[in-house]
Amino acid sequence: MAKESIFGRISTLVKANINALLDSAEDPQKMLDQLVRDYTNNIADAESAIAETIGNLRLLERDHEEDVQSATEWGNKALAASRKADELRGSGNAADADKFDSLAKIALQRQIGSEREAKAAEPQIAAQTEIVDKLKGGLNGMKEKLEQLKTKRSELLARAKVAEAQTKVQDAIGSINVLDPTSELGRFEDKIRRQEAIAQGKAEIAASSLDAQFESLEDLGELTEVEARLAELKSGGKPQAALEAE
């Protein structure tokens, strides 16, 4: 069951669509970090399970090899005992010949037993070999996926840094935009224009006041001349303008 479980996990992870997972993730970077951790942990579990499975397979293969070797050895012993029996029987020693034939039969029984054990182990060895091959293939697939995840994570982090840098540049450009009427420089320019307008207004007021003063002086001169002529009339004299006419 443990082997089936790890094999199922490997198959699921190898078949995982990384792009689909990222598309559905609220935070792709966190998703990638979690996937990298999951794959790393599962690869470690898979390597442990595969090592155990390979160890069991090697034990089966070693036992099978020993059974095959044992069958060969017992076969050789049976053959030797049979030949000895034939030799003794040929020399007229039937009693000893029967003993060696009995030994040959025992050796043949042991040979048959070893052959049966070796043959019984062959399907298990074949099945274990298939499982090990699949687990190795799945493990390699997981390692490839892990490299893809790491590459994807590096790519995503690089893109995030570029985007952050671009945002900072745009913010800096926006903060020094002299054409922006709401910027500090724009407000300072408006303040200067208002001060210039006020100064111009005061200058105009001052000019108007000076003109009025000169006009009042002209009016005062005219009144003084009128008073002088009136005084002449009262004294019986003629106005200056009339004398000049004569």
C-alpha atoms as a printed R data frame, in Angstrom:
    type eleno elety resid chain resno       x       y       z
1   ATOM     1    CA   MET     A     1   0.000   0.000   0.000
2   ATOM     2    CA   ALA     A     2   2.874   2.380   0.766
3   ATOM     3    CA   LYS     A     3   4.345   1.793  -2.675
4   ATOM     4    CA   GLU     A     4   0.991   2.377  -4.346
5   ATOM     5    CA   SER     A     5   0.499   5.559  -2.310
6   ATOM     6    CA   ILE     A     6   3.869   7.072  -3.222
7   ATOM     7    CA   PHE     A     7   3.404   6.066  -6.842
8   ATOM     8    CA   GLY     A     8   0.005   7.790  -6.894
9   ATOM     9    CA   ARG     A     9   1.465  10.976  -5.410
10  ATOM    10    CA   ILE     A    10   4.274  10.962  -7.952
11  ATOM    11    CA   SER     A    11   1.827  10.528 -10.839
12  ATOM    12    CA   THR     A    12  -0.367  13.366  -9.560
13  ATOM    13    CA   LEU     A    13   2.535  15.771  -9.147
14  ATOM    14    CA   VAL     A    14   4.112  14.920 -12.498
15  ATOM    15    CA   LYS     A    15   0.786  15.497 -14.285
16  ATOM    16    CA   ALA     A    16   0.179  18.807 -12.486
17  ATOM    17    CA   ASN     A    17  -0.315  21.781 -14.804
18  ATOM    18    CA   ILE     A    18   1.871  24.499 -13.324
19  ATOM    19    CA   ASN     A    19   0.468  27.312 -15.488
20  ATOM    20    CA   ALA     A    20  -3.112  26.392 -14.578
21  ATOM    21    CA   LEU     A    21  -2.232  26.391 -10.897
22  ATOM    22    CA   LEU     A    22  -0.609  29.809 -11.194
23  ATOM    23    CA   ASP     A    23  -3.559  31.252 -13.121
24  ATOM    24    CA   SER     A    24  -5.946  30.231 -10.346
25  ATOM    25    CA   ALA     A    25  -3.694  31.416  -7.522
26  ATOM    26    CA   GLU     A    26  -4.348  34.720  -5.740
27  ATOM    27    CA   ASP     A    27  -0.612  35.092  -5.053
28  ATOM    28    CA   PRO     A    28   1.425  33.230  -7.728
29  ATOM    29    CA   GLN     A    29   4.712  33.753  -5.892
30  ATOM    30    CA   LYS     A    30   3.385  32.167  -2.696
31  ATOM    31    CA   MET     A    31   1.882  29.359  -4.773
32  ATOM    32    CA   LEU     A    32   5.263  28.719  -6.439
33  ATOM    33    CA   ASP     A    33   7.068  28.753  -3.102
34  ATOM    34    CA   GLN     A    34   4.571  26.240  -1.710
35  ATOM    35    CA   LEU     A    35   4.841  24.030  -4.804
36  ATOM    36    CA   VAL     A    36   8.635  24.041  -4.579
37  ATOM    37    CA   ARG     A    37   8.397  22.946  -0.933
38  ATOM    38    CA   ASP     A    38   5.818  20.258  -1.767
39  ATOM    39    CA   TYR     A    39   7.841  18.878  -4.659
40  ATOM    40    CA   THR     A    40  11.062  18.915  -2.641
41  ATOM    41    CA   ASN     A    41   9.409  17.044   0.256
42  ATOM    42    CA   ASN     A    42   7.697  14.540  -2.042
43  ATOM    43    CA   ILE     A    43  10.918  13.919  -3.957
44  ATOM    44    CA   ALA     A    44  12.634  13.096  -0.658
45  ATOM    45    CA   ASP     A    45   9.765  10.724   0.266
46  ATOM    46    CA   ALA     A    46   9.846   9.166  -3.203
47  ATOM    47    CA   GLU     A    47  13.606   8.620  -3.064
48  ATOM    48    CA   SER     A    48  13.234   6.899   0.307
49  ATOM    49    CA   ALA     A    49  10.394   4.672  -0.941
50  ATOM    50    CA   ILE     A    50  12.228   3.852  -4.160
51  ATOM    51    CA   ALA     A    51  15.401   2.999  -2.259
52  ATOM    52    CA   GLU     A    52  13.401   0.604  -0.074
53  ATOM    53    CA   THR     A    53  11.698  -0.930  -3.114
54  ATOM    54    CA   ILE     A    54  15.027  -1.359  -4.901
55  ATOM    55    CA   GLY     A    55  16.474  -2.939  -1.754
56  ATOM    56    CA   ASN     A    56  13.632  -5.476  -1.652
57  ATOM    57    CA   LEU     A    57  14.114  -6.197  -5.350
58  ATOM    58    CA   ARG     A    58  17.814  -6.813  -4.890
59  ATOM    59    CA   LEU     A    59  17.064  -9.230  -2.026
60  ATOM    60    CA   LEU     A    60  14.654 -11.144  -4.262
61  ATOM    61    CA   GLU     A    61  17.201 -11.237  -7.059
62  ATOM    62    CA   ARG     A    62  19.885 -12.445  -4.661
63  ATOM    63    CA   ASP     A    63  17.606 -15.184  -3.282
64  ATOM    64    CA   HIS     A    64  16.670 -16.195  -6.825
65  ATOM    65    CA   GLU     A    65  20.317 -16.364  -7.810
66  ATOM    66    CA   GLU     A    66  21.060 -18.510  -4.767
67  ATOM    67    CA   ASP     A    67  18.159 -20.857  -5.617
68  ATOM    68    CA   VAL     A    68  19.383 -21.194  -9.199
69  ATOM    69    CA   GLN     A    69  22.920 -21.840  -7.993
70  ATOM    70    CA   SER     A    70  21.650 -24.317  -5.385
71  ATOM    71    CA   ALA     A    71  19.637 -26.191  -8.018
72  ATOM    72    CA   THR     A    72  22.751 -26.449 -10.182
73  ATOM    73    CA   GLU     A    73  24.847 -27.708  -7.280
74  ATOM    74    CA   TRP     A    74  22.259 -30.313  -6.253
75  ATOM    75    CA   GLY     A    75  22.001 -31.421  -9.855
76  ATOM    76    CA   ASN     A    76  25.760 -31.923  -9.991
77  ATOM    77    CA   LYS     A    77  25.650 -33.898  -6.731
78  ATOM    78    CA   ALA     A    78  22.832 -36.078  -8.043
79  ATOM    79    CA   LEU     A    79  24.806 -36.764 -11.195
80  ATOM    80    CA   ALA     A    80  27.948 -37.642  -9.225
81  ATOM    81    CA   ALA     A    81  26.036 -39.966  -6.879
82  ATOM    82    CA   SER     A    82  24.304 -41.663  -9.807
83  ATOM    83    CA   ARG     A    83  27.583 -42.246 -11.602
84  ATOM    84    CA   LYS     A    84  29.138 -43.652  -8.427
85  ATOM    85    CA   ALA     A    85  26.171 -45.988  -8.041
86  ATOM    86    CA   ASP     A    86  26.588 -47.171 -11.629
87  ATOM    87    CA   GLU     A    87  30.293 -47.709 -11.046
88  ATOM    88    CA   LEU     A    88  29.704 -49.748  -7.876
89  ATOM    89    CA   ARG     A    89  26.930 -51.723  -9.487
90  ATOM    90    CA   GLY     A    90  29.218 -52.489 -12.398
91  ATOM    91    CA   SER     A    91  31.806 -53.897 -10.003
92  ATOM    92    CA   GLY     A    92  29.190 -56.113  -8.334
93  ATOM    93    CA   ASN     A    93  28.706 -53.989  -5.195
94  ATOM    94    CA   ALA     A    94  24.937 -53.630  -5.398
95  ATOM    95    CA   ALA     A    95  24.427 -52.649  -1.744
96  ATOM    96    CA   ASP     A    96  26.680 -49.590  -1.945
97  ATOM    97    CA   ALA     A    97  25.315 -48.790  -5.394
98  ATOM    98    CA   ASP     A    98  21.788 -48.575  -3.931
99  ATOM    99    CA   LYS     A    99  23.037 -46.196  -1.235
100 ATOM   100    CA   PHE     A   100  24.488 -43.828  -3.846
101 ATOM   101    CA   ASP     A   101  21.298 -44.051  -5.909
102 ATOM   102    CA   SER     A   102  19.412 -43.023  -2.772
103 ATOM   103    CA   LEU     A   103  21.765 -40.074  -2.337
104 ATOM   104    CA   ALA     A   104  21.211 -39.168  -5.979
105 ATOM   105    CA   LYS     A   105  17.438 -39.156  -5.401
106 ATOM   106    CA   ILE     A   106  17.801 -36.901  -2.338
107 ATOM   107    CA   ALA     A   107  19.992 -34.526  -4.349
108 ATOM   108    CA   LEU     A   108  17.418 -34.488  -7.154
109 ATOM   109    CA   GLN     A   109  14.653 -33.640  -4.666
110 ATOM   110    CA   ARG     A   110  16.724 -30.748  -3.346
111 ATOM   111    CA   GLN     A   111  17.362 -29.617  -6.915
112 ATOM   112    CA   ILE     A   112  13.653 -29.678  -7.721
113 ATOM   113    CA   GLY     A   113  12.870 -27.703  -4.563
114 ATOM   114    CA   SER     A   114  15.448 -25.026  -5.395
115 ATOM   115    CA   GLU     A   115  14.133 -24.786  -8.988
116 ATOM   116    CA   ARG     A   116  10.582 -24.342  -7.733
117 ATOM   117    CA   GLU     A   117  11.623 -21.567  -5.367
118 ATOM   118    CA   ALA     A   118  13.581 -19.845  -8.123
119 ATOM   119    CA   LYS     A   119  10.652 -20.094 -10.536
120 ATOM   120    CA   ALA     A   120   8.176 -18.831  -7.930
121 ATOM   121    CA   ALA     A   121  10.319 -15.743  -7.327
122 ATOM   122    CA   GLU     A   122  10.536 -14.791 -11.004
123 ATOM   123    CA   PRO     A   123   7.039 -13.137 -11.258
124 ATOM   124    CA   GLN     A   124   7.726 -11.165  -8.070
125 ATOM   125    CA   ILE     A   125  11.058 -10.014  -9.439
126 ATOM   126    CA   ALA     A   126   9.439  -8.973 -12.724
127 ATOM   127    CA   ALA     A   127   6.677  -7.051 -10.892
128 ATOM   128    CA   GLN     A   128   9.118  -5.345  -8.558
129 ATOM   129    CA   THR     A   129  11.364  -4.434 -11.487
130 ATOM   130    CA   GLU     A   130   8.408  -2.830 -13.280
131 ATOM   131    CA   ILE     A   131   7.461  -0.868 -10.163
132 ATOM   132    CA   VAL     A   132  11.036   0.322  -9.671
133 ATOM   133    CA   ASP     A   133  11.256   1.449 -13.307
134 ATOM   134    CA   LYS     A   134   7.999   3.381 -12.998
135 ATOM   135    CA   LEU     A   135   9.056   4.953  -9.716
136 ATOM   136    CA   LYS     A   136  12.396   5.983 -11.203
137 ATOM   137    CA   GLY     A   137  10.641   7.496 -14.218
138 ATOM   138    CA   GLY     A   138   8.193   9.324 -11.967
139 ATOM   139    CA   LEU     A   139  11.007  10.560  -9.753
140 ATOM   140    CA   ASN     A   140  12.870  11.942 -12.764
141 ATOM   141    CA   GLY     A   141   9.643  13.608 -13.901
142 ATOM   142    CA   MET     A   142   9.227  15.207 -10.474
143 ATOM   143    CA   LYS     A   143  12.794  16.491 -10.554
144 ATOM   144    CA   GLU     A   144  12.174  18.018 -13.977
145 ATOM   145    CA   LYS     A   145   8.990  19.636 -12.689
146 ATOM   146    CA   LEU     A   146  10.890  20.985  -9.700
147 ATOM   147    CA   GLU     A   147  13.432  22.621 -12.005
148 ATOM   148    CA   GLN     A   148  10.558  24.115 -14.025
149 ATOM   149    CA   LEU     A   149   9.058  25.486 -10.819
150 ATOM   150    CA   LYS     A   150  12.351  27.024  -9.742
151 ATOM   151    CA   THR     A   151  12.833  28.570 -13.182
152 ATOM   152    CA   LYS     A   152   9.261  29.890 -13.147
153 ATOM   153    CA   ARG     A   153   9.751  31.322  -9.665
154 ATOM   154    CA   SER     A   154  12.986  33.069 -10.699
155 ATOM   155    CA   GLU     A   155  11.253  34.461 -13.774
156 ATOM   156    CA   LEU     A   156   8.318  35.713 -11.724
157 ATOM   157    CA   LEU     A   157  10.567  37.355  -9.131
158 ATOM   158    CA   ALA     A   158  12.582  39.064 -11.884
159 ATOM   159    CA   ARG     A   159   9.390  40.375 -13.504
160 ATOM   160    CA   ALA     A   160   8.154  41.631 -10.148
161 ATOM   161    CA   LYS     A   161  11.403  43.540  -9.575
162 ATOM   162    CA   VAL     A   162  11.211  45.096 -13.046
163 ATOM   163    CA   ALA     A   163   7.595  46.122 -12.470
164 ATOM   164    CA   GLU     A   164   8.518  47.636  -9.098
165 ATOM   165    CA   ALA     A   165  11.395  49.592 -10.661
166 ATOM   166    CA   GLN     A   166   9.138  50.875 -13.449
167 ATOM   167    CA   THR     A   167   6.562  51.999 -10.899
168 ATOM   168    CA   LYS     A   168   9.198  53.913  -8.937
169 ATOM   169    CA   VAL     A   169  10.437  55.628 -12.108
170 ATOM   170    CA   GLN     A   170   6.914  56.652 -13.103
171 ATOM   171    CA   ASP     A   171   6.243  57.965  -9.595
172 ATOM   172    CA   ALA     A   172   9.470  59.984  -9.709
173 ATOM   173    CA   ILE     A   173   8.595  61.435 -13.133
174 ATOM   174    CA   GLY     A   174   5.129  62.368 -11.927
175 ATOM   175    CA   SER     A   175   6.504  64.137  -8.873
176 ATOM   176    CA   ILE     A   176   8.732  66.471 -10.942
177 ATOM   177    CA   ASN     A   177   6.294  67.204 -13.765
178 ATOM   178    CA   VAL     A   178   6.613  71.010 -14.119
179 ATOM   179    CA   LEU     A   179   3.633  71.136 -16.472
180 ATOM   180    CA   ASP     A   180   1.360  69.880 -13.756
181 ATOM   181    CA   PRO     A   181  -0.669  72.913 -12.562
182 ATOM   182    CA   THR     A   182  -1.206  71.236  -9.222
183 ATOM   183    CA   SER     A   183   2.508  70.734  -8.598
184 ATOM   184    CA   GLU     A   184   4.462  72.808  -6.064
185 ATOM   185    CA   LEU     A   185   6.219  74.723  -8.841
186 ATOM   186    CA   GLY     A   186   2.895  75.558 -10.467
187 ATOM   187    CA   ARG     A   187   1.500  76.908  -7.207
188 ATOM   188    CA   PHE     A   188   4.663  78.950  -6.625
189 ATOM   189    CA   GLU     A   189   4.355  80.477 -10.098
190 ATOM   190    CA   ASP     A   190   0.724  81.438  -9.417
191 ATOM   191    CA   LYS     A   191   1.801  83.127  -6.182
192 ATOM   192    CA   ILE     A   192   4.434  85.198  -8.019
193 ATOM   193    CA   ARG     A   193   1.913  86.234 -10.674
194 ATOM   194    CA   ARG     A   194  -0.505  87.412  -7.988
195 ATOM   195    CA   GLN     A   195   2.245  89.443  -6.296
196 ATOM   196    CA   GLU     A   196   3.185  91.010  -9.644
197 ATOM   197    CA   ALA     A   197  -0.461  91.923 -10.282
198 ATOM   198    CA   ILE     A   198  -0.756  93.528  -6.834
199 ATOM   199    CA   ALA     A   199   2.413  95.547  -7.442
200 ATOM   200    CA   GLN     A   200   1.058  96.705 -10.796
201 ATOM   201    CA   GLY     A   201  -2.210  97.718  -9.141
202 ATOM   202    CA   LYS     A   202  -0.402  99.773  -6.512
203 ATOM   203    CA   ALA     A   203   1.661 101.460  -9.224
204 ATOM   204    CA   GLU     A   204  -1.478 102.427 -11.108
205 ATOM   205    CA   ILE     A   205  -3.031 103.786  -7.919
206 ATOM   206    CA   ALA     A   206   0.089 105.833  -7.190
207 ATOM   207    CA   ALA     A   207   0.112 107.221 -10.726
208 ATOM   208    CA   SER     A   208  -3.552 108.225 -10.507
209 ATOM   209    CA   SER     A   209  -2.933 110.062  -7.210
210 ATOM   210    CA   LEU     A   210  -0.015 112.044  -8.710
211 ATOM   211    CA   ASP     A   211  -2.091 113.164 -11.703
212 ATOM   212    CA   ALA     A   212  -4.814 114.375  -9.363
213 ATOM   213    CA   GLN     A   213  -2.321 116.456  -7.411
214 ATOM   214    CA   PHE     A   214  -1.082 118.196 -10.560
215 ATOM   215    CA   GLU     A   215  -4.629 118.910 -11.683
216 ATOM   216    CA   SER     A   216  -5.414 120.499  -8.302
217 ATOM   217    CA   LEU     A   217  -2.366 122.742  -8.690
218 ATOM   218    CA   GLU     A   218  -3.578 123.943 -12.115
219 ATOM   219    CA   ASP     A   219  -7.048 124.661 -10.694
220 ATOM   220    CA   LEU     A   220  -5.494 126.659  -7.819
221 ATOM   221    CA   GLY     A   221  -3.472 128.816 -10.239
222 ATOM   222    CA   GLU     A   222  -6.559 129.664 -12.247
223 ATOM   223    CA   LEU     A   223  -8.486 130.702  -9.134
224 ATOM   224    CA   THR     A   224  -5.622 132.963  -7.995
225 ATOM   225    CA   GLU     A   225  -5.666 134.841 -11.330
226 ATOM   226    CA   VAL     A   226  -9.424 135.332 -11.086
227 ATOM   227    CA   GLU     A   227  -9.071 136.791  -7.594
228 ATOM   228    CA   ALA     A   228  -6.377 139.232  -8.827
229 ATOM   229    CA   ARG     A   229  -8.507 140.545 -11.651
230 ATOM   230    CA   LEU     A   230 -11.493 140.924  -9.389
231 ATOM   231    CA   ALA     A   231  -9.375 143.034  -7.025
232 ATOM   232    CA   GLU     A   232  -8.330 145.310  -9.921
233 ATOM   233    CA   LEU     A   233 -11.934 145.823 -10.961
234 ATOM   234    CA   LYS     A   234 -12.861 146.824  -7.473
235 ATOM   235    CA   SER     A   235 -10.004 149.349  -7.332
236 ATOM   236    CA   GLY     A   236 -11.244 151.046 -10.498
237 ATOM   237    CA   GLY     A   237  -8.549 149.765 -12.682
238 ATOM   238    CA   LYS     A   238  -8.802 147.705 -15.779
239 ATOM   239    CA   PRO     A   239  -8.123 143.995 -15.877
240 ATOM   240    CA   GLN     A   240  -4.708 143.030 -17.125
241 ATOM   241    CA   ALA     A   241  -6.168 141.279 -20.175
242 ATOM   242    CA   ALA     A   242  -7.995 144.522 -21.194
243 ATOM   243    CA   LEU     A   243  -4.789 146.592 -20.906
244 ATOM   244    CA   GLU     A   244  -2.958 144.174 -23.093
245 ATOM   245    CA   ALA     A   245  -5.787 144.406 -25.684
246 ATOM   246    CA   GLU     A   246  -5.315 148.242 -25.866
